[in-house]
């Protein structure tokens, strides 16, 4: 976990990343789901107030609680103003004003409830599936447009336009932004799970220049997924499978970076550092995911992660079984990233030429650092160092991560 900054400007930026999504969720539930943009504006104004106040008045003892109180008070001011113009929910005013000023409105239970409510509210079928997920990542996950673009393997311009269209749709049909109940929850579950999956992925391999792992995002994804298992309509096999995948992946955190913050690749990781408790949890939830007829991409990815977790060493990994899982996964989820990872498994079972052909066929679909780094690895294994060098250099130009750039330079030095 990254240390909490002590300087006001850095602290506000840190809290914005960590708390803004939750604050928007709670304010929207408080003001009404048709007031999403107002809630976002209040959170932005609250952060600006902190930036102006804290350097002169000092950082409060509990900075997060300070932000929540200011945001709550501004929301109440809006409610009072609206009360002079139209009839509103009088009970809301009474209950919120009856609270002691020093008592936080944003208890953990309220966070939990509000986050889930907003996730399902954003995933309304009136907007496209990708737009639903984009809204969740932006509003609740607090991800930047660049981070969301990386998650979707698309451009920042595409994500900006997608967000604009989705918000316009919700603004024009304000009544659609509401929390579904009962069986309706299951109809939106796929988009909610995809949002949690992409949130975890951004934490697992962060696109932030200085953080290759963002444990806070991964912990939030696991927390939300765990909560979904408590509700009958959302405790579905795919939910348990995603939770299993997150646990199994998170188990390797401590082994993925050395003491200087450099990336440690899977063949070189100290497996004694893998968290056996999380691995056991992953196996438990994967077992629960088998109680049904659903075979989702999360089941197959969790199966791959489990095979890695059970292997005593990289050399003893059951690569033929992993390749079989990737064959099935590509049938369920035929994405370029799945094809790229399948090519890695092909190389591990000795089918190097087939792996190289499979990767080269993706050149019009992928143009990120992972594509070029894997292509460089394959050329290196083929004994073609000059081609490998070209690919590694290309990968360096495509990543903002200093840790990834350092790893690629180490690979260049080994040619």
Secondary structure, DSSP 8 states (H G I E B T S, - for coil): ------SHHHHHHHHHHHHHHHHHHHHHHHH-GGGHHHHHHHHHHHHHHHHHHHHHH---TTHHHHHHHHHHHHHHHHHHHHHTTS---HHHHHHHHHS-TTS-S--HHHHHHHHHHHHHHH--TTS-HHHHHHHIIIIIS---HHHHHHHHTS-HHHHHHHHHHHHHHHHHTGGG-S---TTHHHHTHHHHHHHHHHHHHHHHT--BTTBS--HHHHHHHHHHHHHHTTSTTT--HHHHHHHHHHHHHHTTHHHHB-TTS-B--GGG--GGGS-HHHHHHHHHHHHHHTSSS---HHHHHHHHHHHHHH-SSSTT--HHHHHHHHHHHHHH---HHHHHHHHHHHHHTT-HHHHHHHHHTTTTT--SHHHHHHHHHHHHHTT-HHHHHHHHHHHHHH---HHHHHHHHHHHHT-
